[in-house]
Amino acid sequence: MFMASGYDEDPDVVLMLAVRGGDRGAFEALVRRHGESLVKFMVRYVGSESTAEDLAQEAFYRVFQAARTYEPTARFQT
């Protein structure tokens, strides 16, 4: 397993590696940790909370779909 220097203690990296291994509970934890802040961030750009929620859902869907190829080369939030 590849572990980039400095990321091995990042709780989001630990969760994403678990998601990569098939742990759906870890994915749910990531959504709980970042979902609200992602929606707030997107509301500032699109001006609509419902659109921002849809975009956040799409973003997390894409994270889930790509999890099997995840490599910790940057912070999860980026």
KEVEX-465594 format. One record per residue: residue number from 1; x, y, z of N, C-alpha, C in turn. Coordinates in nm, 3 decimals, always signed. Layout:
REM KEVEX-465594
<r><resi>NUM</resi><n_xx>X</n_xx><n_yy>Y</n_yy><n_zz>Z</n_zz><ca_xx>X</ca_xx><ca_yy>Y</ca_yy><ca_zz>Z</ca_zz><c_xx>X</c_xx><c_yy>Y</c_yy><c_zz>Z</c_zz></r>
...
REM end
This chain:
REM KEVEX-465594
<r><resi>1</resi><n_xx>+0.084</n_xx><n_yy>-0.118</n_yy><n_zz>+0.000</n_zz><ca_xx>+0.000</ca_xx><ca_yy>+0.000</ca_yy><ca_zz>+0.000</ca_zz><c_xx>+0.088</c_xx><c_yy>+0.124</c_yy><c_zz>+0.000</c_zz></r>
<r><resi>2</resi><n_xx>+0.059</n_xx><n_yy>+0.219</n_yy><n_zz>-0.086</n_zz><ca_xx>+0.130</ca_xx><ca_yy>+0.345</ca_yy><ca_zz>-0.094</ca_zz><c_xx>+0.078</c_xx><c_yy>+0.438</c_yy><c_zz>+0.014</c_zz></r>
<r><resi>3</resi><n_xx>+0.170</n_xx><n_yy>+0.502</n_yy><n_zz>+0.085</n_zz><ca_xx>+0.129</ca_xx><ca_yy>+0.600</ca_yy><ca_zz>+0.185</ca_zz><c_xx>+0.219</c_xx><c_yy>+0.721</c_yy><c_zz>+0.171</c_zz></r>
<r><resi>4</resi><n_xx>+0.166</n_xx><n_yy>+0.828</n_yy><n_zz>+0.116</n_zz><ca_xx>+0.244</ca_xx><ca_yy>+0.948</ca_yy><ca_zz>+0.095</ca_zz><c_xx>+0.285</c_xx><c_yy>+1.009</c_yy><c_zz>+0.228</c_zz></r>
<r><resi>5</resi><n_xx>+0.404</n_xx><n_yy>+1.058</n_yy><n_zz>+0.233</n_zz><ca_xx>+0.457</ca_xx><ca_yy>+1.120</ca_yy><ca_zz>+0.354</ca_zz><c_xx>+0.366</c_xx><c_yy>+1.232</c_yy><c_zz>+0.401</c_zz></r>
<r><resi>6</resi><n_xx>+0.335</n_xx><n_yy>+1.232</n_yy><n_zz>+0.530</n_zz><ca_xx>+0.253</ca_xx><ca_yy>+1.337</ca_yy><ca_zz>+0.586</ca_zz><c_xx>+0.104</c_xx><c_yy>+1.308</c_yy><c_zz>+0.586</c_zz></r>
<r><resi>7</resi><n_xx>+0.060</n_xx><n_yy>+1.211</n_yy><n_zz>+0.509</n_zz><ca_xx>-0.082</ca_xx><ca_yy>+1.181</ca_yy><ca_zz>+0.501</ca_zz><c_xx>-0.121</c_xx><c_yy>+1.059</c_yy><c_zz>+0.584</c_zz></r>
<r><resi>8</resi><n_xx>-0.023</n_xx><n_yy>+0.987</n_yy><n_zz>+0.635</n_zz><ca_xx>-0.053</ca_xx><ca_yy>+0.861</ca_yy><ca_zz>+0.703</ca_zz><c_xx>-0.127</c_xx><c_yy>+0.878</c_yy><c_zz>+0.834</c_zz></r>
<r><resi>9</resi><n_xx>-0.131</n_xx><n_yy>+1.000</n_yy><n_zz>+0.888</n_zz><ca_xx>-0.206</ca_xx><ca_yy>+1.023</ca_yy><ca_zz>+1.011</ca_zz><c_xx>-0.333</c_xx><c_yy>+1.103</c_yy><c_zz>+0.988</c_zz></r>
<r><resi>10</resi><n_xx>-0.363</n_xx><n_yy>+1.135</n_yy><n_zz>+0.864</n_zz><ca_xx>-0.483</ca_xx><ca_yy>+1.210</ca_yy><ca_zz>+0.828</ca_zz><c_xx>-0.604</c_xx><c_yy>+1.117</c_yy><c_zz>+0.840</c_zz></r>
<r><resi>11</resi><n_xx>-0.702</n_xx><n_yy>+1.151</n_yy><n_zz>+0.926</n_zz><ca_xx>-0.818</ca_xx><ca_yy>+1.062</ca_yy><ca_zz>+0.942</ca_zz><c_xx>-0.897</c_xx><c_yy>+1.043</c_yy><c_zz>+0.814</c_zz></r>
<r><resi>12</resi><n_xx>-0.898</n_xx><n_yy>+1.143</n_yy><n_zz>+0.727</n_zz><ca_xx>-0.970</ca_xx><ca_yy>+1.129</ca_yy><ca_zz>+0.600</ca_zz><c_xx>-0.900</c_xx><c_yy>+1.029</c_yy><c_zz>+0.509</c_zz></r>
<r><resi>13</resi><n_xx>-0.768</n_xx><n_yy>+1.026</n_yy><n_zz>+0.511</n_zz><ca_xx>-0.693</ca_xx><ca_yy>+0.927</ca_yy><ca_zz>+0.432</ca_zz><c_xx>-0.723</c_xx><c_yy>+0.788</c_yy><c_zz>+0.485</c_zz></r>
<r><resi>14</resi><n_xx>-0.724</n_xx><n_yy>+0.773</n_yy><n_zz>+0.617</n_zz><ca_xx>-0.756</ca_xx><ca_yy>+0.643</ca_yy><ca_zz>+0.677</ca_zz><c_xx>-0.895</c_xx><c_yy>+0.598</c_yy><c_zz>+0.633</c_zz></r>
<r><resi>15</resi><n_xx>-0.991</n_xx><n_yy>+0.691</n_yy><n_zz>+0.636</n_zz><ca_xx>-1.127</ca_xx><ca_yy>+0.657</ca_yy><ca_zz>+0.594</ca_zz><c_xx>-1.132</c_xx><c_yy>+0.622</c_yy><c_zz>+0.445</c_zz></r>
<r><resi>16</resi><n_xx>-1.064</n_xx><n_yy>+0.700</n_yy><n_zz>+0.361</n_zz><ca_xx>-1.067</ca_xx><ca_yy>+0.670</ca_yy><ca_zz>+0.217</ca_zz><c_xx>-1.001</c_xx><c_yy>+0.537</c_yy><c_zz>+0.186</c_zz></r>
<r><resi>17</resi><n_xx>-0.895</n_xx><n_yy>+0.504</n_yy><n_zz>+0.257</n_zz><ca_xx>-0.834</ca_xx><ca_yy>+0.373</ca_yy><ca_zz>+0.236</ca_zz><c_xx>-0.930</c_xx><c_yy>+0.261</c_yy><c_zz>+0.276</c_zz></r>
<r><resi>18</resi><n_xx>-1.008</n_xx><n_yy>+0.285</n_yy><n_zz>+0.380</n_zz><ca_xx>-1.109</ca_xx><ca_yy>+0.187</ca_yy><ca_zz>+0.420</ca_zz><c_xx>-1.218</c_xx><c_yy>+0.178</c_yy><c_zz>+0.314</c_zz></r>
<r><resi>19</resi><n_xx>-1.260</n_xx><n_yy>+0.292</n_yy><n_zz>+0.260</n_zz><ca_xx>-1.359</ca_xx><ca_yy>+0.292</ca_yy><ca_zz>+0.152</ca_zz><c_xx>-1.304</c_xx><c_yy>+0.215</c_yy><c_zz>+0.033</c_zz></r>
<r><resi>20</resi><n_xx>-1.179</n_xx><n_yy>+0.239</n_yy><n_zz>-0.001</n_zz><ca_xx>-1.115</ca_xx><ca_yy>+0.167</ca_yy><ca_zz>-0.111</ca_zz><c_xx>-1.121</c_xx><c_yy>+0.017</c_yy><c_zz>-0.088</c_zz></r>
<r><resi>21</resi><n_xx>-1.114</n_xx><n_yy>-0.023</n_yy><n_zz>+0.038</n_zz><ca_xx>-1.123</ca_xx><ca_yy>-0.165</ca_yy><ca_zz>+0.073</ca_zz><c_xx>-1.265</c_xx><c_yy>-0.218</c_yy><c_zz>+0.083</c_zz></r>
<r><resi>22</resi><n_xx>-1.365</n_xx><n_yy>-0.132</n_yy><n_zz>+0.056</n_zz><ca_xx>-1.503</ca_xx><ca_yy>-0.178</ca_yy><ca_zz>+0.054</ca_zz><c_xx>-1.585</c_xx><c_yy>-0.144</c_yy><c_zz>+0.178</c_zz></r>
<r><resi>23</resi><n_xx>-1.532</n_xx><n_yy>-0.063</n_yy><n_zz>+0.268</n_zz><ca_xx>-1.601</ca_xx><ca_yy>-0.029</ca_yy><ca_zz>+0.392</ca_zz><c_xx>-1.699</c_xx><c_yy>+0.086</c_yy><c_zz>+0.369</c_zz></r>
<r><resi>24</resi><n_xx>-1.826</n_xx><n_yy>+0.053</n_yy><n_zz>+0.357</n_zz><ca_xx>-1.928</ca_xx><ca_yy>+0.156</ca_yy><ca_zz>+0.332</ca_zz><c_xx>-1.949</c_xx><c_yy>+0.246</c_yy><c_zz>+0.453</c_zz></r>
<r><resi>25</resi><n_xx>-1.925</n_xx><n_yy>+0.193</n_yy><n_zz>+0.572</n_zz><ca_xx>-1.936</ca_xx><ca_yy>+0.274</ca_yy><ca_zz>+0.693</ca_zz><c_xx>-1.834</c_xx><c_yy>+0.387</c_yy><c_zz>+0.693</c_zz></r>
<r><resi>26</resi><n_xx>-1.716</n_xx><n_yy>+0.361</n_yy><n_zz>+0.639</n_zz><ca_xx>-1.613</ca_xx><ca_yy>+0.465</ca_yy><ca_zz>+0.630</ca_zz><c_xx>-1.658</c_xx><c_yy>+0.574</c_yy><c_zz>+0.533</c_zz></r>
<r><resi>27</resi><n_xx>-1.724</n_xx><n_yy>+0.535</n_yy><n_zz>+0.425</n_zz><ca_xx>-1.777</ca_xx><ca_yy>+0.634</ca_yy><ca_zz>+0.331</ca_zz><c_xx>-1.882</c_xx><c_yy>+0.720</c_yy><c_zz>+0.398</c_zz></r>
<r><resi>28</resi><n_xx>-1.971</n_xx><n_yy>+0.657</n_yy><n_zz>+0.473</n_zz><ca_xx>-2.073</ca_xx><ca_yy>+0.733</ca_yy><ca_zz>+0.546</ca_zz><c_xx>-2.010</c_xx><c_yy>+0.830</c_yy><c_zz>+0.643</c_zz></r>
<r><resi>29</resi><n_xx>-1.900</n_xx><n_yy>+0.790</n_yy><n_zz>+0.707</n_zz><ca_xx>-1.829</ca_xx><ca_yy>+0.878</ca_yy><ca_zz>+0.799</ca_zz><c_xx>-1.771</c_xx><c_yy>+0.999</c_yy><c_zz>+0.724</c_zz></r>
<r><resi>30</resi><n_xx>-1.719</n_xx><n_yy>+0.978</n_yy><n_zz>+0.605</n_zz><ca_xx>-1.668</ca_xx><ca_yy>+1.089</ca_yy><ca_zz>+0.525</ca_zz><c_xx>-1.780</c_xx><c_yy>+1.187</c_yy><c_zz>+0.488</c_zz></r>
<r><resi>31</resi><n_xx>-1.894</n_xx><n_yy>+1.133</n_yy><n_zz>+0.452</n_zz><ca_xx>-2.008</ca_xx><ca_yy>+1.219</ca_yy><ca_zz>+0.418</ca_zz><c_xx>-2.050</c_xx><c_yy>+1.299</c_yy><c_zz>+0.541</c_zz></r>
<r><resi>32</resi><n_xx>-2.055</n_xx><n_yy>+1.235</n_yy><n_zz>+0.657</n_zz><ca_xx>-2.092</ca_xx><ca_yy>+1.307</ca_yy><ca_zz>+0.780</ca_zz><c_xx>-1.989</c_xx><c_yy>+1.415</c_yy><c_zz>+0.812</c_zz></r>
<r><resi>33</resi><n_xx>-1.862</n_xx><n_yy>+1.385</n_yy><n_zz>+0.792</n_zz><ca_xx>-1.754</ca_xx><ca_yy>+1.481</ca_yy><ca_zz>+0.823</ca_zz><c_xx>-1.754</c_xx><c_yy>+1.602</c_yy><c_zz>+0.730</c_zz></r>
<r><resi>34</resi><n_xx>-1.785</n_xx><n_yy>+1.582</n_yy><n_zz>+0.602</n_zz><ca_xx>-1.765</ca_xx><ca_yy>+1.687</ca_yy><ca_zz>+0.503</ca_zz><c_xx>-1.890</c_xx><c_yy>+1.732</c_yy><c_zz>+0.429</c_zz></r>
<r><resi>35</resi><n_xx>-1.999</n_xx><n_yy>+1.663</n_yy><n_zz>+0.444</n_zz><ca_xx>-2.119</ca_xx><ca_yy>+1.694</ca_yy><ca_zz>+0.366</ca_zz><c_xx>-2.172</c_xx><c_yy>+1.835</c_yy><c_zz>+0.388</c_zz></r>
<r><resi>36</resi><n_xx>-2.188</n_xx><n_yy>+1.873</n_yy><n_zz>+0.512</n_zz><ca_xx>-2.245</ca_xx><ca_yy>+2.004</ca_yy><ca_zz>+0.542</ca_zz><c_xx>-2.155</c_xx><c_yy>+2.117</c_yy><c_zz>+0.492</c_zz></r>
<r><resi>37</resi><n_xx>-2.025</n_xx><n_yy>+2.106</n_yy><n_zz>+0.514</n_zz><ca_xx>-1.935</ca_xx><ca_yy>+2.212</ca_yy><ca_zz>+0.470</ca_zz><c_xx>-1.928</c_xx><c_yy>+2.218</c_yy><c_zz>+0.317</c_zz></r>
<r><resi>38</resi><n_xx>-1.938</n_xx><n_yy>+2.104</n_yy><n_zz>+0.251</n_zz><ca_xx>-1.939</ca_xx><ca_yy>+2.104</ca_yy><ca_zz>+0.105</ca_zz><c_xx>-2.063</c_xx><c_yy>+2.173</c_yy><c_zz>+0.051</c_zz></r>
<r><resi>39</resi><n_xx>-2.177</n_xx><n_yy>+2.145</n_yy><n_zz>+0.110</n_zz><ca_xx>-2.301</ca_xx><ca_yy>+2.211</ca_yy><ca_zz>+0.066</ca_zz><c_xx>-2.290</c_xx><c_yy>+2.362</c_yy><c_zz>+0.088</c_zz></r>
<r><resi>40</resi><n_xx>-2.242</n_xx><n_yy>+2.404</n_yy><n_zz>+0.204</n_zz><ca_xx>-2.227</ca_xx><ca_yy>+2.548</ca_yy><ca_zz>+0.230</ca_zz><c_xx>-2.133</c_xx><c_yy>+2.613</c_yy><c_zz>+0.130</c_zz></r>
<r><resi>41</resi><n_xx>-2.023</n_xx><n_yy>+2.545</n_yy><n_zz>+0.099</n_zz><ca_xx>-1.928</ca_xx><ca_yy>+2.596</ca_yy><ca_zz>+0.000</ca_zz><c_xx>-1.996</c_xx><c_yy>+2.613</c_yy><c_zz>-0.135</c_zz></r>
<r><resi>42</resi><n_xx>-2.073</n_xx><n_yy>+2.515</n_yy><n_zz>-0.176</n_zz><ca_xx>-2.137</ca_xx><ca_yy>+2.519</ca_yy><ca_zz>-0.308</ca_zz><c_xx>-2.250</c_xx><c_yy>+2.621</c_yy><c_zz>-0.314</c_zz></r>
<r><resi>43</resi><n_xx>-2.319</n_xx><n_yy>+2.642</n_yy><n_zz>-0.203</n_zz><ca_xx>-2.426</ca_xx><ca_yy>+2.742</ca_yy><ca_zz>-0.201</ca_zz><c_xx>-2.370</c_xx><c_yy>+2.879</c_yy><c_zz>-0.237</c_zz></r>
<r><resi>44</resi><n_xx>-2.250</n_xx><n_yy>+2.908</n_yy><n_zz>-0.191</n_zz><ca_xx>-2.188</ca_xx><ca_yy>+3.038</ca_yy><ca_zz>-0.221</ca_zz><c_xx>-2.168</c_xx><c_yy>+3.056</c_yy><c_zz>-0.372</c_zz></r>
<r><resi>45</resi><n_xx>-2.149</n_xx><n_yy>+2.946</n_yy><n_zz>-0.443</n_zz><ca_xx>-2.124</ca_xx><ca_yy>+2.955</ca_yy><ca_zz>-0.588</ca_zz><c_xx>-2.249</c_xx><c_yy>+2.946</c_yy><c_zz>-0.673</c_zz></r>
<r><resi>46</resi><n_xx>-2.346</n_xx><n_yy>+2.866</n_yy><n_zz>-0.628</n_zz><ca_xx>-2.464</ca_xx><ca_yy>+2.847</ca_yy><ca_zz>-0.713</ca_zz><c_xx>-2.586</c_xx><c_yy>+2.921</c_yy><c_zz>-0.663</c_zz></r>
<r><resi>47</resi><n_xx>-2.584</n_xx><n_yy>+2.968</n_yy><n_zz>-0.538</n_zz><ca_xx>-2.692</ca_xx><ca_yy>+3.049</ca_yy><ca_zz>-0.485</ca_zz><c_xx>-2.819</c_xx><c_yy>+2.974</c_yy><c_zz>-0.449</c_zz></r>
<r><resi>48</resi><n_xx>-2.818</n_xx><n_yy>+2.844</n_yy><n_zz>-0.458</n_zz><ca_xx>-2.937</ca_xx><ca_yy>+2.763</ca_yy><ca_zz>-0.430</ca_zz><c_xx>-2.897</c_xx><c_yy>+2.645</c_yy><c_zz>-0.343</c_zz></r>
<r><resi>49</resi><n_xx>-2.962</n_xx><n_yy>+2.632</n_yy><n_zz>-0.228</n_zz><ca_xx>-2.928</ca_xx><ca_yy>+2.521</ca_yy><ca_zz>-0.140</ca_zz><c_xx>-2.965</c_xx><c_yy>+2.387</c_yy><c_zz>-0.202</c_zz></r>
<r><resi>50</resi><n_xx>-3.078</n_xx><n_yy>+2.379</n_yy><n_zz>-0.269</n_zz><ca_xx>-3.117</ca_xx><ca_yy>+2.250</ca_yy><ca_zz>-0.328</ca_zz><c_xx>-3.020</c_xx><c_yy>+2.209</c_yy><c_zz>-0.440</c_zz></r>
<r><resi>51</resi><n_xx>-2.977</n_xx><n_yy>+2.305</n_yy><n_zz>-0.520</n_zz><ca_xx>-2.879</ca_xx><ca_yy>+2.274</ca_yy><ca_zz>-0.625</ca_zz><c_xx>-2.746</c_xx><c_yy>+2.234</c_yy><c_zz>-0.562</c_zz></r>
<r><resi>52</resi><n_xx>-2.707</n_xx><n_yy>+2.306</n_yy><n_zz>-0.456</n_zz><ca_xx>-2.582</ca_xx><ca_yy>+2.274</ca_yy><ca_zz>-0.387</ca_zz><c_xx>-2.588</c_xx><c_yy>+2.133</c_yy><c_zz>-0.327</c_zz></r>
<r><resi>53</resi><n_xx>-2.702</n_xx><n_yy>+2.095</n_yy><n_zz>-0.272</n_zz><ca_xx>-2.717</ca_xx><ca_yy>+1.959</ca_yy><ca_zz>-0.218</ca_zz><c_xx>-2.705</c_xx><c_yy>+1.854</c_yy><c_zz>-0.328</c_zz></r>
<r><resi>54</resi><n_xx>-2.765</n_xx><n_yy>+1.883</n_yy><n_zz>-0.443</n_zz><ca_xx>-2.754</ca_xx><ca_yy>+1.790</ca_yy><ca_zz>-0.558</ca_zz><c_xx>-2.609</c_xx><c_yy>+1.778</c_yy><c_zz>-0.603</c_zz></r>
<r><resi>55</resi><n_xx>-2.539</n_xx><n_yy>+1.889</n_yy><n_zz>-0.610</n_zz><ca_xx>-2.399</ca_xx><ca_yy>+1.887</ca_yy><ca_zz>-0.652</ca_zz><c_xx>-2.311</c_xx><c_yy>+1.813</c_yy><c_zz>-0.551</c_zz></r>
<r><resi>56</resi><n_xx>-2.338</n_xx><n_yy>+1.834</n_yy><n_zz>-0.423</n_zz><ca_xx>-2.262</ca_xx><ca_yy>+1.763</ca_yy><ca_zz>-0.320</ca_zz><c_xx>-2.286</c_xx><c_yy>+1.613</c_yy><c_zz>-0.330</c_zz></r>
<r><resi>57</resi><n_xx>-2.411</n_xx><n_yy>+1.575</n_yy><n_zz>-0.353</n_zz><ca_xx>-2.443</ca_xx><ca_yy>+1.433</ca_yy><ca_zz>-0.368</ca_zz><c_xx>-2.368</c_xx><c_yy>+1.375</c_yy><c_zz>-0.488</c_zz></r>
<r><resi>58</resi><n_xx>-2.364</n_xx><n_yy>+1.449</n_yy><n_zz>-0.596</n_zz><ca_xx>-2.292</ca_xx><ca_yy>+1.403</ca_yy><ca_zz>-0.715</ca_zz><c_xx>-2.143</c_xx><c_yy>+1.391</c_yy><c_zz>-0.686</c_zz></r>
<r><resi>59</resi><n_xx>-2.088</n_xx><n_yy>+1.487</n_yy><n_zz>-0.614</n_zz><ca_xx>-1.945</ca_xx><ca_yy>+1.483</ca_yy><ca_zz>-0.580</ca_zz><c_xx>-1.914</c_xx><c_yy>+1.359</c_yy><c_zz>-0.495</c_zz></r>
<r><resi>60</resi><n_xx>-1.996</n_xx><n_yy>+1.333</n_yy><n_zz>-0.395</n_zz><ca_xx>-1.972</ca_xx><ca_yy>+1.215</ca_yy><ca_zz>-0.312</ca_zz><c_xx>-1.994</c_xx><c_yy>+1.086</c_yy><c_zz>-0.390</c_zz></r>
<r><resi>61</resi><n_xx>-2.088</n_xx><n_yy>+1.086</n_yy><n_zz>-0.482</n_zz><ca_xx>-2.108</ca_xx><ca_yy>+0.968</ca_yy><ca_zz>-0.567</ca_zz><c_xx>-1.981</c_xx><c_yy>+0.940</c_yy><c_zz>-0.648</c_zz></r>
<r><resi>62</resi><n_xx>-1.923</n_xx><n_yy>+1.046</n_yy><n_zz>-0.702</n_zz><ca_xx>-1.800</ca_xx><ca_yy>+1.029</ca_yy><ca_zz>-0.780</ca_zz><c_xx>-1.684</c_xx><c_yy>+0.982</c_yy><c_zz>-0.693</c_zz></r>
<r><resi>63</resi><n_xx>-1.676</n_xx><n_yy>+1.033</n_yy><n_zz>-0.572</n_zz><ca_xx>-1.572</ca_xx><ca_yy>+0.987</ca_yy><ca_zz>-0.478</ca_zz><c_xx>-1.590</c_xx><c_yy>+0.837</c_yy><c_zz>-0.455</c_zz></r>
<r><resi>64</resi><n_xx>-1.714</n_xx><n_yy>+0.796</n_yy><n_zz>-0.430</n_zz><ca_xx>-1.740</ca_xx><ca_yy>+0.654</ca_yy><ca_zz>-0.404</ca_zz><c_xx>-1.704</c_xx><c_yy>+0.568</c_yy><c_zz>-0.524</c_zz></r>
<r><resi>65</resi><n_xx>-1.741</n_xx><n_yy>+0.615</n_yy><n_zz>-0.644</n_zz><ca_xx>-1.713</ca_xx><ca_yy>+0.539</ca_yy><ca_zz>-0.766</ca_zz><c_xx>-1.562</c_xx><c_yy>+0.527</c_yy><c_zz>-0.791</c_zz></r>
<r><resi>66</resi><n_xx>-1.487</n_xx><n_yy>+0.629</n_yy><n_zz>-0.756</n_zz><ca_xx>-1.343</ca_xx><ca_yy>+0.629</ca_yy><ca_zz>-0.782</ca_zz><c_xx>-1.261</c_xx><c_yy>+0.574</c_yy><c_zz>-0.666</c_zz></r>
<r><resi>67</resi><n_xx>-1.325</n_xx><n_yy>+0.535</n_yy><n_zz>-0.557</n_zz><ca_xx>-1.254</ca_xx><ca_yy>+0.494</ca_yy><ca_zz>-0.436</ca_zz><c_xx>-1.159</c_xx><c_yy>+0.378</c_yy><c_zz>-0.459</c_zz></r>
<r><resi>68</resi><n_xx>-1.193</n_xx><n_yy>+0.287</n_yy><n_zz>-0.549</n_zz><ca_xx>-1.108</ca_xx><ca_yy>+0.169</ca_yy><ca_zz>-0.569</ca_zz><c_xx>-0.972</c_xx><c_yy>+0.204</c_yy><c_zz>-0.628</c_zz></r>
<r><resi>69</resi><n_xx>-0.960</n_xx><n_yy>+0.323</n_yy><n_zz>-0.685</n_zz><ca_xx>-0.831</ca_xx><ca_yy>+0.365</ca_yy><ca_zz>-0.740</ca_zz><c_xx>-0.765</c_xx><c_yy>+0.476</c_yy><c_zz>-0.657</c_zz></r>
<r><resi>70</resi><n_xx>-0.821</n_xx><n_yy>+0.504</n_yy><n_zz>-0.540</n_zz><ca_xx>-0.770</ca_xx><ca_yy>+0.612</ca_yy><ca_zz>-0.455</ca_zz><c_xx>-0.626</c_xx><c_yy>+0.586</c_yy><c_zz>-0.411</c_zz></r>
<r><resi>71</resi><n_xx>-0.545</n_xx><n_yy>+0.689</n_yy><n_zz>-0.421</n_zz><ca_xx>-0.410</ca_xx><ca_yy>+0.691</ca_yy><ca_zz>-0.368</ca_zz><c_xx>-0.395</c_xx><c_yy>+0.820</c_yy><c_zz>-0.289</c_zz></r>
<r><resi>72</resi><n_xx>-0.344</n_xx><n_yy>+0.814</n_yy><n_zz>-0.168</n_zz><ca_xx>-0.335</ca_xx><ca_yy>+0.934</ca_yy><ca_zz>-0.083</ca_zz><c_xx>-0.220</c_xx><c_yy>+1.025</c_yy><c_zz>-0.123</c_zz></r>
<r><resi>73</resi><n_xx>-0.241</n_xx><n_yy>+1.105</n_yy><n_zz>-0.226</n_zz><ca_xx>-0.138</ca_xx><ca_yy>+1.197</ca_yy><ca_zz>-0.272</ca_zz><c_xx>-0.170</c_xx><c_yy>+1.341</c_yy><c_zz>-0.237</c_zz></r>
<r><resi>74</resi><n_xx>-0.288</n_xx><n_yy>+1.366</n_yy><n_zz>-0.181</n_zz><ca_xx>-0.329</ca_xx><ca_yy>+1.500</ca_yy><ca_zz>-0.140</ca_zz><c_xx>-0.435</c_xx><c_yy>+1.488</c_yy><c_zz>-0.031</c_zz></r>
<r><resi>75</resi><n_xx>-0.460</n_xx><n_yy>+1.597</n_yy><n_zz>+0.036</n_zz><ca_xx>-0.565</ca_xx><ca_yy>+1.594</ca_yy><ca_zz>+0.139</ca_zz><c_xx>-0.699</c_xx><c_yy>+1.563</c_yy><c_zz>+0.074</c_zz></r>
<r><resi>76</resi><n_xx>-0.785</n_xx><n_yy>+1.493</n_yy><n_zz>+0.145</n_zz><ca_xx>-0.916</ca_xx><ca_yy>+1.455</ca_yy><ca_zz>+0.094</ca_zz><c_xx>-0.997</c_xx><c_yy>+1.579</c_yy><c_zz>+0.057</c_zz></r>
<r><resi>77</resi><n_xx>-0.991</n_xx><n_yy>+1.682</n_yy><n_zz>+0.138</n_zz><ca_xx>-1.072</ca_xx><ca_yy>+1.802</ca_yy><ca_zz>+0.115</ca_zz><c_xx>-1.040</c_xx><c_yy>+1.869</c_yy><c_zz>-0.018</c_zz></r>
<r><resi>78</resi><n_xx>-0.921</n_xx><n_yy>+1.852</n_yy><n_zz>-0.067</n_zz><ca_xx>-0.890</ca_xx><ca_yy>+1.914</ca_yy><ca_zz>-0.196</ca_zz><c_xx>-0.962</c_xx><c_yy>+1.843</c_yy><c_zz>-0.307</c_zz></r>
REM end
